[in-house]
């Protein structure tokens, strides 16, 4: 009879023993568009391109780096709640008051007022959900069974990520709608210098957005293409 090679003997488990399961990995969608959307959802929710780090929280005790990551994300949620409160207060002030000199800044026009109301509602939703997510996020990282349930069910995992990302998305919508309302009011002003200032602010924001994309796009691409352990 032919003898077994060392490779075969090392790869075949002894009788009565089972092969240990392969390490869990966050399975990404096969579709490129869905995969990109899922990575964006993970980046917004947990500041990572996937939730592979949940495996380390279940397989071994929580290490310092994961505790630091949890504190970083929770601090981000707390700062986001403060920002949502400021946007909520600002939009409430402009919704409930009339412009002192309407030709200068007519923010009480129909278009601006509707956008201000949208900003108020979105900021309120962001504040409410952000407070809830703080409790949910802490529970997810403290309960191994909950993490296991999320790891083995993609639908539950996506729902959890949407819930975690919703405060950030609502705050972004609130801020953008409030800014758009003021841009409309600035461009419809009767004063030329107000229009010039509004156009300068608009171009500055576009430039800052382009610079942010140029700075962080390479880093995000490297993180998304990093090999899994």
Biotite code that builds the C-alpha atoms (Angstrom):
import biotite.structure as struc

atoms = struc.array([
    struc.Atom([0.000, 0.000, 0.000], chain_id="A", res_id=1, res_name="UNK", atom_name="CA", element="C"),
    struc.Atom([1.269, 3.510, -0.730], chain_id="A", res_id=2, res_name="UNK", atom_name="CA", element="C"),
    struc.Atom([2.320, 5.533, 2.260], chain_id="A", res_id=3, res_name="UNK", atom_name="CA", element="C"),
    struc.Atom([0.615, 8.776, 3.113], chain_id="A", res_id=4, res_name="UNK", atom_name="CA", element="C"),
    struc.Atom([2.531, 11.897, 2.476], chain_id="A", res_id=5, res_name="UNK", atom_name="CA", element="C"),
    struc.Atom([3.160, 14.394, 5.244], chain_id="A", res_id=6, res_name="UNK", atom_name="CA", element="C"),
    struc.Atom([0.807, 16.858, 3.581], chain_id="A", res_id=7, res_name="UNK", atom_name="CA", element="C"),
    struc.Atom([-2.067, 14.366, 3.566], chain_id="A", res_id=8, res_name="UNK", atom_name="CA", element="C"),
    struc.Atom([-1.479, 13.334, 7.161], chain_id="A", res_id=9, res_name="UNK", atom_name="CA", element="C"),
    struc.Atom([-1.329, 16.936, 8.350], chain_id="A", res_id=10, res_name="UNK", atom_name="CA", element="C"),
    struc.Atom([-4.454, 18.014, 6.461], chain_id="A", res_id=11, res_name="UNK", atom_name="CA", element="C"),
    struc.Atom([-6.584, 15.004, 7.486], chain_id="A", res_id=12, res_name="UNK", atom_name="CA", element="C"),
    struc.Atom([-7.915, 15.177, 11.063], chain_id="A", res_id=13, res_name="UNK", atom_name="CA", element="C"),
    struc.Atom([-7.480, 12.106, 13.295], chain_id="A", res_id=14, res_name="UNK", atom_name="CA", element="C"),
    struc.Atom([-10.434, 9.706, 13.603], chain_id="A", res_id=15, res_name="UNK", atom_name="CA", element="C"),
    struc.Atom([-13.076, 10.974, 16.028], chain_id="A", res_id=16, res_name="UNK", atom_name="CA", element="C"),
    struc.Atom([-12.029, 14.608, 15.698], chain_id="A", res_id=17, res_name="UNK", atom_name="CA", element="C"),
    struc.Atom([-13.771, 17.262, 13.643], chain_id="A", res_id=18, res_name="UNK", atom_name="CA", element="C"),
    struc.Atom([-12.035, 19.931, 11.641], chain_id="A", res_id=19, res_name="UNK", atom_name="CA", element="C"),
    struc.Atom([-12.338, 23.372, 13.295], chain_id="A", res_id=20, res_name="UNK", atom_name="CA", element="C"),
    struc.Atom([-14.691, 25.696, 11.437], chain_id="A", res_id=21, res_name="UNK", atom_name="CA", element="C"),
    struc.Atom([-13.203, 28.286, 9.151], chain_id="A", res_id=22, res_name="UNK", atom_name="CA", element="C"),
    struc.Atom([-12.986, 31.823, 10.568], chain_id="A", res_id=23, res_name="UNK", atom_name="CA", element="C"),
    struc.Atom([-16.107, 33.861, 9.968], chain_id="A", res_id=24, res_name="UNK", atom_name="CA", element="C"),
    struc.Atom([-15.917, 36.689, 7.454], chain_id="A", res_id=25, res_name="UNK", atom_name="CA", element="C"),
    struc.Atom([-18.441, 39.313, 6.533], chain_id="A", res_id=26, res_name="UNK", atom_name="CA", element="C"),
    struc.Atom([-19.687, 38.138, 3.139], chain_id="A", res_id=27, res_name="UNK", atom_name="CA", element="C"),
    struc.Atom([-19.993, 41.031, 0.723], chain_id="A", res_id=28, res_name="UNK", atom_name="CA", element="C"),
    struc.Atom([-22.637, 41.072, -2.036], chain_id="A", res_id=29, res_name="UNK", atom_name="CA", element="C"),
    struc.Atom([-21.466, 39.794, -5.413], chain_id="A", res_id=30, res_name="UNK", atom_name="CA", element="C"),
    struc.Atom([-23.003, 42.695, -7.304], chain_id="A", res_id=31, res_name="UNK", atom_name="CA", element="C"),
    struc.Atom([-20.523, 45.584, -7.535], chain_id="A", res_id=32, res_name="UNK", atom_name="CA", element="C"),
    struc.Atom([-23.129, 48.274, -6.902], chain_id="A", res_id=33, res_name="UNK", atom_name="CA", element="C"),
    struc.Atom([-24.610, 46.430, -3.927], chain_id="A", res_id=34, res_name="UNK", atom_name="CA", element="C"),
    struc.Atom([-21.097, 45.743, -2.614], chain_id="A", res_id=35, res_name="UNK", atom_name="CA", element="C"),
    struc.Atom([-20.227, 49.442, -2.817], chain_id="A", res_id=36, res_name="UNK", atom_name="CA", element="C"),
    struc.Atom([-23.483, 50.387, -1.077], chain_id="A", res_id=37, res_name="UNK", atom_name="CA", element="C"),
    struc.Atom([-22.823, 47.835, 1.667], chain_id="A", res_id=38, res_name="UNK", atom_name="CA", element="C"),
    struc.Atom([-19.303, 49.141, 2.244], chain_id="A", res_id=39, res_name="UNK", atom_name="CA", element="C"),
    struc.Atom([-20.613, 52.710, 2.381], chain_id="A", res_id=40, res_name="UNK", atom_name="CA", element="C"),
    struc.Atom([-23.245, 51.598, 4.906], chain_id="A", res_id=41, res_name="UNK", atom_name="CA", element="C"),
    struc.Atom([-20.553, 49.978, 7.061], chain_id="A", res_id=42, res_name="UNK", atom_name="CA", element="C"),
    struc.Atom([-18.356, 53.080, 6.861], chain_id="A", res_id=43, res_name="UNK", atom_name="CA", element="C"),
    struc.Atom([-21.227, 55.302, 8.005], chain_id="A", res_id=44, res_name="UNK", atom_name="CA", element="C"),
    struc.Atom([-22.371, 52.918, 10.734], chain_id="A", res_id=45, res_name="UNK", atom_name="CA", element="C"),
    struc.Atom([-19.147, 51.555, 12.275], chain_id="A", res_id=46, res_name="UNK", atom_name="CA", element="C"),
    struc.Atom([-16.371, 53.521, 10.488], chain_id="A", res_id=47, res_name="UNK", atom_name="CA", element="C"),
    struc.Atom([-15.098, 50.336, 8.797], chain_id="A", res_id=48, res_name="UNK", atom_name="CA", element="C"),
    struc.Atom([-15.607, 48.833, 5.345], chain_id="A", res_id=49, res_name="UNK", atom_name="CA", element="C"),
    struc.Atom([-17.076, 45.643, 6.873], chain_id="A", res_id=50, res_name="UNK", atom_name="CA", element="C"),
    struc.Atom([-17.988, 44.129, 10.233], chain_id="A", res_id=51, res_name="UNK", atom_name="CA", element="C"),
    struc.Atom([-15.225, 41.495, 10.273], chain_id="A", res_id=52, res_name="UNK", atom_name="CA", element="C"),
    struc.Atom([-14.065, 42.899, 13.596], chain_id="A", res_id=53, res_name="UNK", atom_name="CA", element="C"),
    struc.Atom([-17.164, 41.394, 15.261], chain_id="A", res_id=54, res_name="UNK", atom_name="CA", element="C"),
    struc.Atom([-15.489, 37.990, 14.899], chain_id="A", res_id=55, res_name="UNK", atom_name="CA", element="C"),
    struc.Atom([-12.680, 38.999, 17.258], chain_id="A", res_id=56, res_name="UNK", atom_name="CA", element="C"),
    struc.Atom([-15.154, 40.148, 19.886], chain_id="A", res_id=57, res_name="UNK", atom_name="CA", element="C"),
    struc.Atom([-16.775, 36.702, 19.908], chain_id="A", res_id=58, res_name="UNK", atom_name="CA", element="C"),
    struc.Atom([-13.690, 34.467, 19.543], chain_id="A", res_id=59, res_name="UNK", atom_name="CA", element="C"),
    struc.Atom([-11.676, 36.008, 22.337], chain_id="A", res_id=60, res_name="UNK", atom_name="CA", element="C"),
    struc.Atom([-12.077, 38.577, 25.119], chain_id="A", res_id=61, res_name="UNK", atom_name="CA", element="C"),
    struc.Atom([-12.456, 42.183, 24.100], chain_id="A", res_id=62, res_name="UNK", atom_name="CA", element="C"),
    struc.Atom([-9.033, 43.727, 23.585], chain_id="A", res_id=63, res_name="UNK", atom_name="CA", element="C"),
    struc.Atom([-7.963, 47.281, 24.107], chain_id="A", res_id=64, res_name="UNK", atom_name="CA", element="C"),
    struc.Atom([-8.135, 48.172, 20.417], chain_id="A", res_id=65, res_name="UNK", atom_name="CA", element="C"),
    struc.Atom([-11.758, 47.061, 20.153], chain_id="A", res_id=66, res_name="UNK", atom_name="CA", element="C"),
    struc.Atom([-12.679, 48.871, 23.335], chain_id="A", res_id=67, res_name="UNK", atom_name="CA", element="C"),
    struc.Atom([-11.002, 51.975, 21.928], chain_id="A", res_id=68, res_name="UNK", atom_name="CA", element="C"),
    struc.Atom([-12.923, 51.523, 18.661], chain_id="A", res_id=69, res_name="UNK", atom_name="CA", element="C"),
    struc.Atom([-16.200, 51.235, 20.563], chain_id="A", res_id=70, res_name="UNK", atom_name="CA", element="C"),
    struc.Atom([-15.462, 54.376, 22.559], chain_id="A", res_id=71, res_name="UNK", atom_name="CA", element="C"),
    struc.Atom([-14.497, 56.226, 19.376], chain_id="A", res_id=72, res_name="UNK", atom_name="CA", element="C"),
    struc.Atom([-17.774, 55.353, 17.642], chain_id="A", res_id=73, res_name="UNK", atom_name="CA", element="C"),
    struc.Atom([-19.851, 56.168, 20.724], chain_id="A", res_id=74, res_name="UNK", atom_name="CA", element="C"),
    struc.Atom([-18.079, 59.504, 21.085], chain_id="A", res_id=75, res_name="UNK", atom_name="CA", element="C"),
    struc.Atom([-18.902, 60.174, 17.444], chain_id="A", res_id=76, res_name="UNK", atom_name="CA", element="C"),
    struc.Atom([-22.575, 59.459, 18.131], chain_id="A", res_id=77, res_name="UNK", atom_name="CA", element="C"),
    struc.Atom([-22.521, 61.764, 21.143], chain_id="A", res_id=78, res_name="UNK", atom_name="CA", element="C"),
    struc.Atom([-20.931, 64.595, 19.145], chain_id="A", res_id=79, res_name="UNK", atom_name="CA", element="C"),
    struc.Atom([-23.416, 63.956, 16.355], chain_id="A", res_id=80, res_name="UNK", atom_name="CA", element="C"),
    struc.Atom([-26.297, 64.297, 18.821], chain_id="A", res_id=81, res_name="UNK", atom_name="CA", element="C"),
    struc.Atom([-24.909, 67.629, 19.961], chain_id="A", res_id=82, res_name="UNK", atom_name="CA", element="C"),
    struc.Atom([-24.642, 68.795, 16.347], chain_id="A", res_id=83, res_name="UNK", atom_name="CA", element="C"),
    struc.Atom([-28.192, 67.590, 15.644], chain_id="A", res_id=84, res_name="UNK", atom_name="CA", element="C"),
    struc.Atom([-29.398, 69.600, 18.627], chain_id="A", res_id=85, res_name="UNK", atom_name="CA", element="C"),
    struc.Atom([-27.700, 72.730, 17.312], chain_id="A", res_id=86, res_name="UNK", atom_name="CA", element="C"),
    struc.Atom([-29.166, 72.247, 13.821], chain_id="A", res_id=87, res_name="UNK", atom_name="CA", element="C"),
    struc.Atom([-32.574, 71.584, 15.363], chain_id="A", res_id=88, res_name="UNK", atom_name="CA", element="C"),
    struc.Atom([-32.410, 74.802, 17.379], chain_id="A", res_id=89, res_name="UNK", atom_name="CA", element="C"),
    struc.Atom([-31.203, 76.834, 14.395], chain_id="A", res_id=90, res_name="UNK", atom_name="CA", element="C"),
    struc.Atom([-33.919, 75.566, 12.076], chain_id="A", res_id=91, res_name="UNK", atom_name="CA", element="C"),
    struc.Atom([-36.566, 76.092, 14.755], chain_id="A", res_id=92, res_name="UNK", atom_name="CA", element="C"),
    struc.Atom([-35.508, 79.730, 15.140], chain_id="A", res_id=93, res_name="UNK", atom_name="CA", element="C"),
    struc.Atom([-35.764, 80.467, 11.430], chain_id="A", res_id=94, res_name="UNK", atom_name="CA", element="C"),
    struc.Atom([-39.017, 78.522, 11.031], chain_id="A", res_id=95, res_name="UNK", atom_name="CA", element="C"),
    struc.Atom([-40.716, 80.450, 13.839], chain_id="A", res_id=96, res_name="UNK", atom_name="CA", element="C"),
    struc.Atom([-39.491, 83.963, 12.945], chain_id="A", res_id=97, res_name="UNK", atom_name="CA", element="C"),
    struc.Atom([-39.812, 86.373, 10.030], chain_id="A", res_id=98, res_name="UNK", atom_name="CA", element="C"),
    struc.Atom([-36.783, 88.070, 8.438], chain_id="A", res_id=99, res_name="UNK", atom_name="CA", element="C"),
    struc.Atom([-36.242, 91.554, 9.951], chain_id="A", res_id=100, res_name="UNK", atom_name="CA", element="C"),
    struc.Atom([-35.445, 92.962, 6.499], chain_id="A", res_id=101, res_name="UNK", atom_name="CA", element="C"),
    struc.Atom([-36.948, 90.668, 3.876], chain_id="A", res_id=102, res_name="UNK", atom_name="CA", element="C"),
    struc.Atom([-35.314, 92.140, 0.712], chain_id="A", res_id=103, res_name="UNK", atom_name="CA", element="C"),
    struc.Atom([-31.887, 91.454, 2.248], chain_id="A", res_id=104, res_name="UNK", atom_name="CA", element="C"),
    struc.Atom([-32.445, 87.762, 3.091], chain_id="A", res_id=105, res_name="UNK", atom_name="CA", element="C"),
    struc.Atom([-35.915, 86.454, 2.161], chain_id="A", res_id=106, res_name="UNK", atom_name="CA", element="C"),
    struc.Atom([-35.682, 83.137, 3.984], chain_id="A", res_id=107, res_name="UNK", atom_name="CA", element="C"),
    struc.Atom([-39.448, 83.126, 4.587], chain_id="A", res_id=108, res_name="UNK", atom_name="CA", element="C"),
    struc.Atom([-40.235, 82.376, 0.921], chain_id="A", res_id=109, res_name="UNK", atom_name="CA", element="C"),
    struc.Atom([-42.086, 79.186, 0.044], chain_id="A", res_id=110, res_name="UNK", atom_name="CA", element="C"),
    struc.Atom([-39.034, 77.211, -1.128], chain_id="A", res_id=111, res_name="UNK", atom_name="CA", element="C"),
    struc.Atom([-36.804, 78.220, 1.786], chain_id="A", res_id=112, res_name="UNK", atom_name="CA", element="C"),
    struc.Atom([-39.537, 77.652, 4.362], chain_id="A", res_id=113, res_name="UNK", atom_name="CA", element="C"),
    struc.Atom([-40.300, 74.132, 3.100], chain_id="A", res_id=114, res_name="UNK", atom_name="CA", element="C"),
    struc.Atom([-36.600, 73.216, 3.228], chain_id="A", res_id=115, res_name="UNK", atom_name="CA", element="C"),
    struc.Atom([-36.310, 74.670, 6.737], chain_id="A", res_id=116, res_name="UNK", atom_name="CA", element="C"),
    struc.Atom([-39.228, 72.512, 7.874], chain_id="A", res_id=117, res_name="UNK", atom_name="CA", element="C"),
    struc.Atom([-37.563, 69.448, 6.300], chain_id="A", res_id=118, res_name="UNK", atom_name="CA", element="C"),
    struc.Atom([-34.340, 70.336, 8.112], chain_id="A", res_id=119, res_name="UNK", atom_name="CA", element="C"),
    struc.Atom([-36.192, 70.669, 11.415], chain_id="A", res_id=120, res_name="UNK", atom_name="CA", element="C"),
    struc.Atom([-37.877, 67.264, 11.055], chain_id="A", res_id=121, res_name="UNK", atom_name="CA", element="C"),
    struc.Atom([-34.680, 65.519, 9.916], chain_id="A", res_id=122, res_name="UNK", atom_name="CA", element="C"),
    struc.Atom([-32.681, 66.989, 12.814], chain_id="A", res_id=123, res_name="UNK", atom_name="CA", element="C"),
    struc.Atom([-35.362, 65.882, 15.270], chain_id="A", res_id=124, res_name="UNK", atom_name="CA", element="C"),
    struc.Atom([-35.312, 62.340, 13.858], chain_id="A", res_id=125, res_name="UNK", atom_name="CA", element="C"),
    struc.Atom([-31.491, 62.300, 13.964], chain_id="A", res_id=126, res_name="UNK", atom_name="CA", element="C"),
    struc.Atom([-31.495, 63.361, 17.616], chain_id="A", res_id=127, res_name="UNK", atom_name="CA", element="C"),
    struc.Atom([-34.078, 60.752, 18.610], chain_id="A", res_id=128, res_name="UNK", atom_name="CA", element="C"),
    struc.Atom([-32.515, 57.847, 16.728], chain_id="A", res_id=129, res_name="UNK", atom_name="CA", element="C"),
    struc.Atom([-28.990, 58.878, 17.724], chain_id="A", res_id=130, res_name="UNK", atom_name="CA", element="C"),
    struc.Atom([-29.892, 58.620, 21.388], chain_id="A", res_id=131, res_name="UNK", atom_name="CA", element="C"),
    struc.Atom([-31.401, 55.172, 20.820], chain_id="A", res_id=132, res_name="UNK", atom_name="CA", element="C"),
    struc.Atom([-28.391, 53.975, 18.821], chain_id="A", res_id=133, res_name="UNK", atom_name="CA", element="C"),
    struc.Atom([-26.060, 54.793, 21.719], chain_id="A", res_id=134, res_name="UNK", atom_name="CA", element="C"),
    struc.Atom([-27.875, 52.204, 23.807], chain_id="A", res_id=135, res_name="UNK", atom_name="CA", element="C"),
    struc.Atom([-28.141, 49.687, 20.965], chain_id="A", res_id=136, res_name="UNK", atom_name="CA", element="C"),
    struc.Atom([-24.466, 49.979, 20.011], chain_id="A", res_id=137, res_name="UNK", atom_name="CA", element="C"),
    struc.Atom([-23.367, 49.433, 23.597], chain_id="A", res_id=138, res_name="UNK", atom_name="CA", element="C"),
    struc.Atom([-25.631, 46.380, 23.834], chain_id="A", res_id=139, res_name="UNK", atom_name="CA", element="C"),
    struc.Atom([-24.256, 44.873, 20.613], chain_id="A", res_id=140, res_name="UNK", atom_name="CA", element="C"),
    struc.Atom([-20.687, 45.046, 21.896], chain_id="A", res_id=141, res_name="UNK", atom_name="CA", element="C"),
    struc.Atom([-21.568, 43.753, 25.359], chain_id="A", res_id=142, res_name="UNK", atom_name="CA", element="C"),
    struc.Atom([-23.652, 40.711, 24.341], chain_id="A", res_id=143, res_name="UNK", atom_name="CA", element="C"),
    struc.Atom([-21.916, 37.898, 22.469], chain_id="A", res_id=144, res_name="UNK", atom_name="CA", element="C"),
    struc.Atom([-25.179, 36.119, 21.649], chain_id="A", res_id=145, res_name="UNK", atom_name="CA", element="C"),
    struc.Atom([-26.548, 39.226, 19.946], chain_id="A", res_id=146, res_name="UNK", atom_name="CA", element="C"),
    struc.Atom([-23.376, 39.540, 17.901], chain_id="A", res_id=147, res_name="UNK", atom_name="CA", element="C"),
    struc.Atom([-23.599, 35.863, 16.888], chain_id="A", res_id=148, res_name="UNK", atom_name="CA", element="C"),
    struc.Atom([-27.192, 36.386, 15.760], chain_id="A", res_id=149, res_name="UNK", atom_name="CA", element="C"),
    struc.Atom([-26.149, 39.351, 13.634], chain_id="A", res_id=150, res_name="UNK", atom_name="CA", element="C"),
    struc.Atom([-23.127, 37.522, 12.224], chain_id="A", res_id=151, res_name="UNK", atom_name="CA", element="C"),
    struc.Atom([-25.134, 34.542, 10.989], chain_id="A", res_id=152, res_name="UNK", atom_name="CA", element="C"),
    struc.Atom([-28.019, 36.517, 9.502], chain_id="A", res_id=153, res_name="UNK", atom_name="CA", element="C"),
    struc.Atom([-27.196, 38.994, 6.743], chain_id="A", res_id=154, res_name="UNK", atom_name="CA", element="C"),
    struc.Atom([-30.696, 40.503, 6.887], chain_id="A", res_id=155, res_name="UNK", atom_name="CA", element="C"),
    struc.Atom([-30.406, 41.221, 10.637], chain_id="A", res_id=156, res_name="UNK", atom_name="CA", element="C"),
    struc.Atom([-26.883, 42.541, 10.093], chain_id="A", res_id=157, res_name="UNK", atom_name="CA", element="C"),
    struc.Atom([-28.028, 44.965, 7.382], chain_id="A", res_id=158, res_name="UNK", atom_name="CA", element="C"),
    struc.Atom([-30.976, 46.126, 9.494], chain_id="A", res_id=159, res_name="UNK", atom_name="CA", element="C"),
    struc.Atom([-28.644, 46.775, 12.439], chain_id="A", res_id=160, res_name="UNK", atom_name="CA", element="C"),
    struc.Atom([-26.234, 48.733, 10.226], chain_id="A", res_id=161, res_name="UNK", atom_name="CA", element="C"),
    struc.Atom([-29.078, 50.813, 8.769], chain_id="A", res_id=162, res_name="UNK", atom_name="CA", element="C"),
    struc.Atom([-30.269, 51.625, 12.272], chain_id="A", res_id=163, res_name="UNK", atom_name="CA", element="C"),
    struc.Atom([-26.753, 52.668, 13.271], chain_id="A", res_id=164, res_name="UNK", atom_name="CA", element="C"),
    struc.Atom([-26.216, 54.743, 10.119], chain_id="A", res_id=165, res_name="UNK", atom_name="CA", element="C"),
    struc.Atom([-29.623, 56.441, 10.140], chain_id="A", res_id=166, res_name="UNK", atom_name="CA", element="C"),
    struc.Atom([-28.711, 59.256, 12.606], chain_id="A", res_id=167, res_name="UNK", atom_name="CA", element="C"),
    struc.Atom([-25.745, 60.272, 10.434], chain_id="A", res_id=168, res_name="UNK", atom_name="CA", element="C"),
    struc.Atom([-27.825, 60.199, 7.262], chain_id="A", res_id=169, res_name="UNK", atom_name="CA", element="C"),
    struc.Atom([-30.655, 62.186, 8.867], chain_id="A", res_id=170, res_name="UNK", atom_name="CA", element="C"),
    struc.Atom([-28.202, 64.769, 10.176], chain_id="A", res_id=171, res_name="UNK", atom_name="CA", element="C"),
    struc.Atom([-26.615, 65.086, 6.728], chain_id="A", res_id=172, res_name="UNK", atom_name="CA", element="C"),
    struc.Atom([-30.035, 65.601, 5.139], chain_id="A", res_id=173, res_name="UNK", atom_name="CA", element="C"),
    struc.Atom([-30.951, 68.154, 7.803], chain_id="A", res_id=174, res_name="UNK", atom_name="CA", element="C"),
    struc.Atom([-27.744, 70.141, 7.320], chain_id="A", res_id=175, res_name="UNK", atom_name="CA", element="C"),
    struc.Atom([-27.919, 70.062, 3.524], chain_id="A", res_id=176, res_name="UNK", atom_name="CA", element="C"),
    struc.Atom([-31.567, 71.150, 3.404], chain_id="A", res_id=177, res_name="UNK", atom_name="CA", element="C"),
    struc.Atom([-30.921, 74.007, 5.820], chain_id="A", res_id=178, res_name="UNK", atom_name="CA", element="C"),
    struc.Atom([-27.932, 75.160, 3.793], chain_id="A", res_id=179, res_name="UNK", atom_name="CA", element="C"),
    struc.Atom([-29.948, 74.889, 0.575], chain_id="A", res_id=180, res_name="UNK", atom_name="CA", element="C"),
    struc.Atom([-32.698, 77.013, 2.111], chain_id="A", res_id=181, res_name="UNK", atom_name="CA", element="C"),
    struc.Atom([-30.204, 79.770, 2.863], chain_id="A", res_id=182, res_name="UNK", atom_name="CA", element="C"),
    struc.Atom([-28.632, 79.472, -0.573], chain_id="A", res_id=183, res_name="UNK", atom_name="CA", element="C"),
    struc.Atom([-32.053, 79.980, -2.141], chain_id="A", res_id=184, res_name="UNK", atom_name="CA", element="C"),
    struc.Atom([-32.661, 82.963, 0.105], chain_id="A", res_id=185, res_name="UNK", atom_name="CA", element="C"),
    struc.Atom([-29.238, 84.392, -0.734], chain_id="A", res_id=186, res_name="UNK", atom_name="CA", element="C"),
    struc.Atom([-29.566, 84.009, -4.497], chain_id="A", res_id=187, res_name="UNK", atom_name="CA", element="C"),
    struc.Atom([-33.076, 85.535, -4.470], chain_id="A", res_id=188, res_name="UNK", atom_name="CA", element="C"),
    struc.Atom([-31.953, 88.552, -2.459], chain_id="A", res_id=189, res_name="UNK", atom_name="CA", element="C"),
    struc.Atom([-32.334, 92.049, -3.913], chain_id="A", res_id=190, res_name="UNK", atom_name="CA", element="C"),
    struc.Atom([-28.819, 92.987, -2.835], chain_id="A", res_id=191, res_name="UNK", atom_name="CA", element="C"),
    struc.Atom([-25.901, 92.174, -5.135], chain_id="A", res_id=192, res_name="UNK", atom_name="CA", element="C"),
    struc.Atom([-23.329, 91.746, -2.367], chain_id="A", res_id=193, res_name="UNK", atom_name="CA", element="C"),
    struc.Atom([-25.529, 89.100, -0.719], chain_id="A", res_id=194, res_name="UNK", atom_name="CA", element="C"),
    struc.Atom([-25.619, 87.143, -3.978], chain_id="A", res_id=195, res_name="UNK", atom_name="CA", element="C"),
    struc.Atom([-21.833, 87.420, -4.286], chain_id="A", res_id=196, res_name="UNK", atom_name="CA", element="C"),
    struc.Atom([-21.314, 86.227, -0.707], chain_id="A", res_id=197, res_name="UNK", atom_name="CA", element="C"),
    struc.Atom([-23.723, 83.318, -1.264], chain_id="A", res_id=198, res_name="UNK", atom_name="CA", element="C"),
    struc.Atom([-21.937, 82.274, -4.463], chain_id="A", res_id=199, res_name="UNK", atom_name="CA", element="C"),
    struc.Atom([-18.555, 82.473, -2.722], chain_id="A", res_id=200, res_name="UNK", atom_name="CA", element="C"),
    struc.Atom([-19.802, 80.303, 0.144], chain_id="A", res_id=201, res_name="UNK", atom_name="CA", element="C"),
    struc.Atom([-21.261, 77.783, -2.292], chain_id="A", res_id=202, res_name="UNK", atom_name="CA", element="C"),
    struc.Atom([-18.012, 77.495, -4.274], chain_id="A", res_id=203, res_name="UNK", atom_name="CA", element="C"),
    struc.Atom([-15.995, 77.190, -1.053], chain_id="A", res_id=204, res_name="UNK", atom_name="CA", element="C"),
    struc.Atom([-18.103, 74.241, 0.104], chain_id="A", res_id=205, res_name="UNK", atom_name="CA", element="C"),
    struc.Atom([-17.686, 72.526, -3.267], chain_id="A", res_id=206, res_name="UNK", atom_name="CA", element="C"),
    struc.Atom([-13.911, 73.029, -3.085], chain_id="A", res_id=207, res_name="UNK", atom_name="CA", element="C"),
    struc.Atom([-13.777, 71.584, 0.446], chain_id="A", res_id=208, res_name="UNK", atom_name="CA", element="C"),
    struc.Atom([-15.767, 68.550, -0.701], chain_id="A", res_id=209, res_name="UNK", atom_name="CA", element="C"),
    struc.Atom([-13.387, 67.936, -3.604], chain_id="A", res_id=210, res_name="UNK", atom_name="CA", element="C"),
    struc.Atom([-10.384, 68.248, -1.300], chain_id="A", res_id=211, res_name="UNK", atom_name="CA", element="C"),
    struc.Atom([-11.901, 65.784, 1.183], chain_id="A", res_id=212, res_name="UNK", atom_name="CA", element="C"),
    struc.Atom([-12.495, 63.245, -1.602], chain_id="A", res_id=213, res_name="UNK", atom_name="CA", element="C"),
    struc.Atom([-8.921, 63.643, -2.870], chain_id="A", res_id=214, res_name="UNK", atom_name="CA", element="C"),
    struc.Atom([-7.449, 63.198, 0.612], chain_id="A", res_id=215, res_name="UNK", atom_name="CA", element="C"),
    struc.Atom([-9.468, 60.212, 1.832], chain_id="A", res_id=216, res_name="UNK", atom_name="CA", element="C"),
    struc.Atom([-10.285, 58.303, -1.367], chain_id="A", res_id=217, res_name="UNK", atom_name="CA", element="C"),
    struc.Atom([-6.914, 56.540, -1.539], chain_id="A", res_id=218, res_name="UNK", atom_name="CA", element="C"),
    struc.Atom([-7.000, 55.578, 2.132], chain_id="A", res_id=219, res_name="UNK", atom_name="CA", element="C"),
    struc.Atom([-10.521, 54.154, 1.863], chain_id="A", res_id=220, res_name="UNK", atom_name="CA", element="C"),
    struc.Atom([-9.567, 52.199, -1.251], chain_id="A", res_id=221, res_name="UNK", atom_name="CA", element="C"),
    struc.Atom([-6.557, 50.659, 0.505], chain_id="A", res_id=222, res_name="UNK", atom_name="CA", element="C"),
    struc.Atom([-8.680, 49.680, 3.498], chain_id="A", res_id=223, res_name="UNK", atom_name="CA", element="C"),
    struc.Atom([-11.349, 48.091, 1.324], chain_id="A", res_id=224, res_name="UNK", atom_name="CA", element="C"),
    struc.Atom([-8.719, 46.058, -0.576], chain_id="A", res_id=225, res_name="UNK", atom_name="CA", element="C"),
    struc.Atom([-6.825, 44.936, 2.531], chain_id="A", res_id=226, res_name="UNK", atom_name="CA", element="C"),
    struc.Atom([-6.538, 41.105, 2.814], chain_id="A", res_id=227, res_name="UNK", atom_name="CA", element="C"),
    struc.Atom([-8.742, 39.402, 5.378], chain_id="A", res_id=228, res_name="UNK", atom_name="CA", element="C"),
    struc.Atom([-7.146, 37.528, 8.236], chain_id="A", res_id=229, res_name="UNK", atom_name="CA", element="C"),
])
